[in-house]
């Protein structure tokens, strides 16, 4: 079934101009699916925090090599809407060490994730999508292969919690979304080779992944993939 809802904007820059089948909206990259908290700015309600509302900031120690001896702050409260944050918990690197993971090319160039081994936490960034259609307009078959390799790298960390860069807000932050994202990319590459038009690719992907949010992102990616194949002829 073709989508009827307009996709949400993802980032500034060039966007696709073709409409999603069955919709008068313009397809744009995804990216605004995630909300960090149920609070709204100015609400003054500090009683509710979400599972994904985890702020991780690295404060270098005052040493000659600050990057080698970070100290982490982990806070689960919001500082928006005039609500005072709970006192952050400070600890040495041995207690809560945050390790940047260079994932390279994922949905765009030079992606980075953040791993906190002591918490079993992976803040995956744009490498992982939690039940939304990945943004593929800046990818090709080769770079999607690099993305799959990046997901293999993240999975090898064996995280217990995976915070995706794009998600359906009510979904849990489960490690299975690493594999779910990887399978989506494999399916897209395979179907790109066996379909002729963007519409055929779009429909075939929707049949395999019917429940994902933001199908406009898929439509944009399907059009881009077929443009690339036409240019290569």
C-alpha positions, 0 to 999 in steps of 0.5 A: 500500500502506498503511504499517505502521510508526509515524511518528516524533514531530516537535515538541511541540504538538497532533497528529492522533489518527487512525490511519494506514491499515493501522496501529494507531499514531497519526499525528504530525508528522515530524521525527526522521528525521535523525541528525547522526552515526553516533556514539552519546553516550558511545561515545568514537568520534570517528573517524566524521563524516557529511556533514551533521554541519556545525556553523555558528555565527556569532560577532559581532565586537566592533564597534558593529554586530556583525550586519554583521561576523560571523565564521564557525566551521565544524566537522565534528567532534562534541562529543558523547559525551565526544569532543573536537571538532577545533579549529574553523577561524576566518575572516573573513566574506570567507572563510566568510560565512553569510547567513540567508535568510528563507523565511517560511511553509513547514511552519510560520510564520517559517522561516529557512535559512542560505546559505554561498556560498563553500561552495556550502552551503544549510542549508535547515531545514524548507523542504526534505525529503529523501525523507520526507513533508513535515509539512502539518498546519499548512498550507493551499492558500495557505500551500503556495503560499508554501512553493513560492515559498520553494523557488524563492527557495532554488533561485535561490541555486544551492547545491551541497549542500542539508542538509534539515531532515528526511531519510533519514539515509543520503541525500546532501544534493543540490540536487535535493531542492528540486525534489522537495519543490516537486513534492510540494507541487504534487501535494498541492494538485492532488490535494486538489482532485480527491479527496473523502476523506482516504483518497483523497488519501493513497492518490493521494499514496502512488502518486506518492511511494511511497518516502518515509519517515514516511507518517504525516505524509502521513496527518495532512496529508491529514486536515487538508486535508479538514477545511479543505475541509469547514469552508469549505463 
